Amino acid sequence: MDPEVVSNFLSEQREAAPEDLKASFLMIEDYWDRKLWHQLTDVLVEYFNTPDSASQRLPLFRHFILSFAEKINQLKFVSLGFLAASQCQDDNERLNFLTDLTNKVNKPSSQDAYVYALVAAAEVKLRLQDLSGAQKDLDTAESILDTFDSVENEVHATFYRINASYYQTNEDFGAYYKNALLYLACIDLDTLAPNDAQSRAYDLSIAALVSDSIYNFGELLLHPILETLTSTPHAWLRDLLYAFNRGDLDAYNVLEANLSKAPQLEQHKEFLYQKISLSALTEAVFRRPPHDRAMTFQTISRETHVQPADIEILIMKALSLGLLRGSIDQVAEIARINWVQPKVLDPGQIDGMRVRLREWDSSVNQLGNWIEGVGKDVWAA
């Protein structure tokens, strides 16, 4: 582009800028004249992030930044494009803008920027209900990300956030749960607005409960995002997760009245009862020492509060899901369990483990004393 044309354009934009931003334009013009691309990029990013610059972002991007796009950091170039795209009139115009941006950075040397732009285009496609187009873009982005040894957190965070939105739209709760937690792992939680943090905690809680592939909530229970529900109208949801984790059917029955507040939970009410029954079963097994895990159906029914007629089906379900390992004697109505899936323990469960460890320590001492008593001659020899 003709330098004189660019200079005139910048002068016009400086005159149109708010008074308190004119100094920034002088810096922009100075860095451009001196071809200090790094400094120019940084001042442009700062300028674009100023709310009062909104009306100038698109003109500056189209008539100025594109003229030296290949000379600057491509991730920052894409970031400037995102800020400019926010000023498009609608999502159709925004998609066209982001598609052009994506094509511009689709080069071997800037695949991280390509992924960054591609997933942003996928987000717009989601809003336009083009689910197949969004899936194609996200699959392409994921295949490229898998080839990287490392990539900026910003790129990974954007990918996981939009991928989570895609799975949430498709009601694939297990995949949403995984991607949403990966997104949170890539960001500083303090950067989330309180309402956004609470919304994400709510959505994660719902996904964990209604997913047919998630039976261990440990990662969510330990995540500080869950604490944002405390002292909110959704605090009962946090309590419900802890009730599921410890297999507490009595607590579930108390909290069940709240399910009507969350339509997705209400729709999965029957499944939720089955799920907490499975949790009650694994908890009943966990509470027992390893040598005492041959349990009659009647014992399981008494300890889990599940109806006797449902016990066999419940155990078979737990075995098929990998929550337990063992065998069932259908004639004698006995389940012999030799393994239970590990999970996060609350203080009560930890105390129960402490008691079992003490019992184990005591039995080992008793065994040692018995061996010493009956084998004195052996020890003496």
C-alpha positions as CSV (number, residue, x, y, z in Angstrom):
1,M,0.0,0.0,0.0
2,D,1.2,3.5,-0.8
3,P,2.8,5.0,2.3
4,E,1.2,8.4,1.5
5,V,-2.3,6.8,1.4
6,V,-1.6,5.1,4.7
7,S,-0.3,8.3,6.3
8,N,-3.4,10.2,5.1
9,F,-5.7,7.5,6.4
10,L,-4.0,7.5,9.9
11,S,-4.3,11.3,10.0
12,E,-8.1,11.1,9.3
13,Q,-8.5,8.4,11.9
14,R,-6.6,10.5,14.5
15,E,-8.8,13.4,13.9
16,A,-11.9,11.2,14.3
17,A,-10.6,9.6,17.5
18,P,-11.7,10.7,21.0
19,E,-9.5,13.4,22.4
20,D,-8.0,11.1,25.1
21,L,-6.9,8.6,22.4
22,K,-5.2,11.0,20.0
23,A,-1.8,10.4,21.7
24,S,-2.1,6.7,20.9
25,F,-2.5,7.5,17.3
26,L,0.6,9.6,17.3
27,M,2.5,6.6,18.6
28,I,0.9,4.4,16.0
29,E,2.0,6.7,13.2
30,D,5.5,7.0,14.7
31,Y,6.0,3.2,15.0
32,W,4.6,2.7,11.5
33,D,7.0,5.3,10.0
34,R,9.9,3.7,11.7
35,K,8.8,0.2,10.9
36,L,8.9,-0.9,14.5
37,W,6.4,-3.7,14.0
38,H,6.6,-5.3,17.5
39,Q,5.9,-1.9,19.3
40,L,3.3,-1.0,16.7
41,T,1.5,-4.3,17.3
42,D,1.5,-3.8,21.1
43,V,0.1,-0.3,20.9
44,L,-2.6,-1.4,18.5
45,V,-3.6,-4.2,20.8
46,E,-3.9,-1.7,23.7
47,Y,-5.8,0.7,21.5
48,F,-8.3,-2.0,20.2
49,N,-8.9,-3.0,23.8
50,T,-10.0,0.5,24.7
51,P,-13.9,0.6,24.6
52,D,-13.9,4.0,22.9
53,S,-12.0,2.6,19.9
54,A,-14.9,0.4,18.9
55,S,-16.0,2.4,15.8
56,Q,-12.5,2.5,14.4
57,R,-11.5,-1.1,14.8
58,L,-12.8,-2.4,11.5
59,P,-11.5,0.5,9.3
60,L,-8.1,0.3,11.0
61,F,-7.9,-3.4,10.5
62,R,-9.0,-3.4,6.8
63,H,-7.1,-0.3,5.6
64,F,-4.1,-0.3,7.9
65,I,-3.3,-3.5,9.7
66,L,-3.7,-5.8,6.7
67,S,-1.0,-3.8,4.9
68,F,1.7,-5.2,7.2
69,A,0.0,-8.3,8.5
70,E,2.8,-10.6,7.5
71,K,5.4,-8.6,9.4
72,I,3.8,-9.0,12.9
73,N,3.2,-11.9,15.3
74,Q,0.3,-13.9,13.8
75,L,-1.4,-14.7,17.0
76,K,-1.6,-11.0,17.9
77,F,-2.7,-10.3,14.3
78,V,-5.6,-12.8,14.8
79,S,-6.4,-11.2,18.3
80,L,-6.7,-7.8,16.6
81,G,-9.0,-9.5,14.0
82,F,-11.2,-10.8,16.8
83,L,-11.6,-7.3,18.3
84,A,-12.4,-5.9,14.9
85,A,-14.9,-8.7,14.2
86,S,-16.8,-7.7,17.3
87,Q,-17.9,-4.6,15.4
88,C,-19.5,-6.5,12.5
89,Q,-23.2,-5.8,12.1
90,D,-24.3,-9.5,12.4
91,D,-23.0,-13.0,12.6
92,N,-23.1,-13.6,8.9
93,E,-20.8,-10.6,8.3
94,R,-18.7,-11.7,11.2
95,L,-18.3,-15.2,9.8
96,N,-17.2,-13.9,6.4
97,F,-14.7,-11.6,8.2
98,L,-13.3,-14.5,10.3
99,T,-13.2,-16.9,7.3
100,D,-11.0,-14.4,5.4
101,L,-8.8,-14.0,8.5
102,T,-8.5,-17.8,8.8
103,N,-7.4,-18.2,5.2
104,K,-4.9,-15.4,5.6
105,V,-3.0,-17.2,8.5
106,N,-3.3,-20.7,7.0
107,K,0.4,-21.1,6.4
108,P,2.9,-23.7,7.6
109,S,4.6,-21.1,9.8
110,S,1.4,-19.9,11.6
111,Q,-0.7,-23.0,12.2
112,D,-1.2,-21.9,15.8
113,A,-2.8,-18.7,14.6
114,Y,-4.8,-20.7,12.0
115,V,-6.3,-22.9,14.8
116,Y,-7.0,-19.8,16.9
117,A,-8.9,-18.2,14.0
118,L,-10.6,-21.4,12.9
119,V,-12.2,-22.1,16.3
120,A,-13.5,-18.5,16.5
121,A,-15.2,-19.1,13.1
122,A,-16.6,-22.4,14.5
123,E,-18.1,-20.4,17.4
124,V,-20.0,-18.1,15.0
125,K,-21.2,-21.2,13.1
126,L,-22.6,-22.6,16.3
127,R,-24.6,-19.4,16.8
128,L,-25.8,-19.7,13.2
129,Q,-26.9,-23.3,13.9
130,D,-24.4,-24.7,11.4
131,L,-23.4,-27.6,13.6
132,S,-21.8,-29.7,10.9
133,G,-19.7,-26.8,9.8
134,A,-18.6,-26.1,13.4
135,Q,-17.8,-29.7,14.0
136,K,-15.6,-29.8,10.8
137,D,-13.7,-26.8,11.9
138,L,-13.2,-28.1,15.5
139,D,-12.1,-31.5,14.3
140,T,-9.6,-29.8,12.0
141,A,-8.3,-27.6,14.8
142,E,-8.0,-30.6,17.2
143,S,-6.0,-32.6,14.6
144,I,-3.6,-29.7,14.2
145,L,-3.3,-29.1,18.0
146,D,-2.4,-32.8,18.5
147,T,0.7,-32.3,16.3
148,F,2.1,-29.4,18.5
149,D,4.6,-30.0,21.3
150,S,3.4,-26.8,22.9
151,V,1.1,-23.9,22.1
152,E,0.0,-20.7,23.8
153,N,-2.6,-21.2,26.6
154,E,-4.8,-18.7,24.9
155,V,-5.2,-21.0,21.9
156,H,-5.9,-24.1,23.9
157,A,-8.3,-22.2,26.2
158,T,-10.3,-20.9,23.2
159,F,-10.4,-24.4,21.6
160,Y,-11.7,-26.1,24.7
161,R,-14.2,-23.3,25.5
162,I,-15.8,-23.5,22.0
163,N,-15.5,-27.3,21.8
164,A,-17.4,-27.5,25.1
165,S,-20.1,-25.2,23.7
166,Y,-20.4,-27.5,20.7
167,Y,-20.9,-30.6,22.9
168,Q,-23.3,-28.7,25.2
169,T,-25.4,-27.7,22.2
170,N,-25.5,-31.4,21.1
171,E,-26.2,-32.5,24.7
172,D,-23.1,-34.7,24.8
173,F,-22.7,-34.2,28.5
174,G,-19.6,-36.4,29.0
175,A,-17.6,-34.6,26.3
176,Y,-18.9,-31.2,27.5
177,Y,-17.7,-32.0,31.0
178,K,-14.3,-33.0,29.9
179,N,-13.7,-30.0,27.6
180,A,-15.2,-27.5,30.1
181,L,-12.8,-28.7,32.8
182,L,-9.9,-28.5,30.3
183,Y,-10.9,-24.9,29.5
184,L,-10.8,-24.0,33.2
185,A,-7.4,-25.6,33.5
186,C,-6.1,-23.2,30.8
187,I,-7.2,-20.0,32.4
188,D,-6.9,-18.0,35.6
189,L,-10.3,-18.3,37.4
190,D,-10.0,-14.8,38.7
191,T,-10.4,-13.5,35.1
192,L,-13.9,-14.9,35.0
193,A,-16.7,-12.6,36.0
194,P,-18.7,-14.0,39.0
195,N,-21.8,-14.6,36.9
196,D,-19.8,-16.5,34.3
197,A,-18.0,-18.6,36.9
198,Q,-21.4,-19.5,38.5
199,S,-22.9,-20.3,35.2
200,R,-20.0,-22.6,34.3
201,A,-20.2,-24.3,37.7
202,Y,-23.9,-24.8,37.2
203,D,-23.5,-26.3,33.7
204,L,-20.7,-28.6,34.9
205,S,-22.7,-29.8,37.8
206,I,-25.7,-30.6,35.5
207,A,-23.4,-32.4,33.0
208,A,-21.8,-34.5,35.7
209,L,-25.1,-35.6,37.1
210,V,-26.9,-36.5,33.9
211,S,-24.0,-37.9,31.9
212,D,-24.2,-41.7,31.5
213,S,-20.4,-41.9,31.4
214,I,-19.4,-39.9,34.5
215,Y,-19.7,-41.7,37.8
216,N,-16.7,-40.1,39.5
217,F,-17.0,-36.4,40.2
218,G,-13.7,-36.1,41.9
219,E,-12.2,-33.5,39.5
220,L,-15.2,-31.2,39.8
221,L,-15.6,-31.6,43.6
222,L,-11.9,-30.6,44.1
223,H,-12.2,-27.6,41.6
224,P,-12.6,-24.1,43.1
225,I,-15.2,-23.3,40.5
226,L,-17.7,-25.4,42.4
227,E,-17.4,-23.1,45.4
228,T,-18.9,-20.2,43.4
229,L,-22.3,-21.9,43.9
230,T,-22.1,-21.5,47.7
231,S,-24.6,-18.9,49.0
232,T,-26.4,-18.8,45.7
233,P,-29.9,-20.2,44.8
234,H,-28.0,-23.1,43.2
235,A,-26.2,-24.1,46.4
236,W,-28.4,-27.2,46.6
237,L,-26.7,-28.5,43.4
238,R,-23.3,-28.6,45.1
239,D,-24.9,-30.5,48.0
240,L,-26.4,-32.9,45.5
241,L,-23.0,-33.6,44.0
242,Y,-21.6,-34.4,47.4
243,A,-24.6,-36.7,48.1
244,F,-23.9,-38.6,44.9
245,N,-20.2,-38.9,45.7
246,R,-20.9,-40.5,49.0
247,G,-23.9,-42.5,47.8
248,D,-26.2,-40.9,50.3
249,L,-29.8,-41.9,49.3
250,D,-31.3,-40.2,52.3
251,A,-29.7,-36.9,51.4
252,Y,-30.8,-37.4,47.8
253,N,-34.4,-37.9,48.9
254,V,-34.2,-34.6,50.8
255,L,-32.7,-32.7,47.9
256,E,-34.9,-34.4,45.2
257,A,-37.5,-31.6,45.5
258,N,-35.0,-29.2,44.0
259,L,-34.8,-31.2,40.7
260,S,-37.8,-29.3,39.3
261,K,-35.6,-26.2,39.4
262,A,-33.4,-27.7,36.7
263,P,-35.3,-29.0,33.7
264,Q,-32.5,-31.3,32.5
265,L,-32.4,-33.0,36.0
266,E,-36.2,-33.3,36.0
267,Q,-36.1,-35.0,32.6
268,H,-33.4,-37.5,33.9
269,K,-35.0,-38.1,37.2
270,E,-35.3,-41.9,36.8
271,F,-31.7,-42.1,35.6
272,L,-30.5,-40.0,38.5
273,Y,-32.1,-42.4,41.0
274,Q,-30.3,-45.3,39.3
275,K,-27.0,-43.4,39.3
276,I,-27.1,-42.6,43.0
277,S,-28.1,-46.2,43.7
278,L,-24.9,-47.3,42.0
279,S,-23.0,-44.8,44.1
280,A,-24.7,-46.2,47.2
281,L,-23.6,-49.7,46.2
282,T,-20.0,-48.7,45.5
283,E,-19.9,-46.8,48.8
284,A,-21.3,-49.9,50.7
285,V,-18.5,-52.0,49.2
286,F,-15.9,-49.4,49.9
287,R,-16.8,-49.1,53.6
288,R,-16.0,-52.8,54.0
289,P,-12.4,-54.2,54.4
290,P,-11.2,-56.1,51.4
291,H,-11.5,-59.5,53.1
292,D,-15.2,-58.9,53.9
293,R,-16.7,-58.0,50.5
294,A,-18.8,-61.1,49.9
295,M,-22.2,-59.4,50.5
296,T,-25.7,-60.9,50.3
297,F,-28.3,-59.2,48.3
298,Q,-30.2,-58.6,51.6
299,T,-27.2,-56.9,53.2
300,I,-26.7,-54.7,50.1
301,S,-30.4,-53.7,50.1
302,R,-30.2,-52.8,53.8
303,E,-27.1,-50.7,53.5
304,T,-28.0,-49.0,50.3
305,H,-31.8,-48.6,50.8
306,V,-32.3,-50.1,47.3
307,Q,-35.3,-52.4,46.9
308,P,-34.2,-56.1,47.1
309,A,-35.8,-56.9,43.7
310,D,-33.4,-54.3,42.1
311,I,-30.2,-55.4,43.7
312,E,-29.0,-58.0,41.1
313,I,-29.6,-55.6,38.2
314,L,-27.9,-52.9,40.1
315,I,-24.8,-55.1,40.7
316,M,-24.7,-56.2,37.0
317,K,-24.9,-52.5,35.9
318,A,-22.0,-51.6,38.3
319,L,-19.9,-54.5,36.9
320,S,-20.6,-53.5,33.3
321,L,-19.6,-49.9,33.9
322,G,-16.4,-50.9,35.6
323,L,-17.4,-49.4,38.9
324,L,-16.9,-52.8,40.6
325,R,-15.1,-56.0,39.8
326,G,-16.2,-59.3,41.0
327,S,-18.9,-62.0,40.5
328,I,-22.5,-62.8,41.4
329,D,-23.8,-66.1,42.8
330,Q,-27.4,-65.8,41.6
331,V,-28.5,-68.9,43.5
332,A,-27.1,-67.9,46.9
333,E,-27.8,-64.2,46.1
334,I,-24.3,-63.2,47.0
335,A,-22.0,-60.7,45.3
336,R,-18.3,-61.2,45.8
337,I,-16.5,-58.0,45.1
338,N,-12.7,-57.8,44.8
339,W,-12.3,-54.2,43.5
340,V,-14.1,-50.9,43.7
341,Q,-13.3,-47.8,41.6
342,P,-11.3,-45.1,43.5
343,K,-13.0,-41.8,44.1
344,V,-12.5,-38.5,46.0
345,L,-13.4,-38.9,49.7
346,D,-15.2,-36.4,51.9
347,P,-14.2,-36.0,55.6
348,G,-16.6,-38.7,56.8
349,Q,-15.3,-41.2,54.2
350,I,-11.7,-40.4,55.2
351,D,-12.6,-41.0,58.8
352,G,-14.0,-44.4,57.9
353,M,-10.8,-45.2,56.1
354,R,-8.8,-44.2,59.2
355,V,-10.9,-46.6,61.3
356,R,-10.3,-49.5,58.8
357,L,-6.6,-48.8,58.8
358,R,-6.5,-49.0,62.6
359,E,-8.5,-52.3,62.4
360,W,-6.0,-53.6,59.9
361,D,-3.0,-52.5,62.0
362,S,-4.6,-54.3,65.0
363,S,-5.2,-57.5,63.1
364,V,-1.6,-57.5,61.8
365,N,-0.3,-57.1,65.3
366,Q,-2.6,-59.9,66.5
367,L,-1.3,-62.1,63.7
368,G,2.3,-61.3,64.5
369,N,1.7,-62.1,68.2
370,W,0.1,-65.4,67.3
371,I,3.0,-66.4,65.0
372,E,5.5,-65.5,67.7
373,G,3.5,-67.6,70.2
374,V,3.3,-70.8,68.2
375,G,6.7,-70.5,66.6
376,K,9.0,-69.8,69.5
377,D,11.2,-72.8,68.8
378,V,11.5,-71.7,65.2
379,W,12.5,-68.2,66.1
380,A,14.9,-69.5,68.7
381,A,16.6,-71.8,66.2
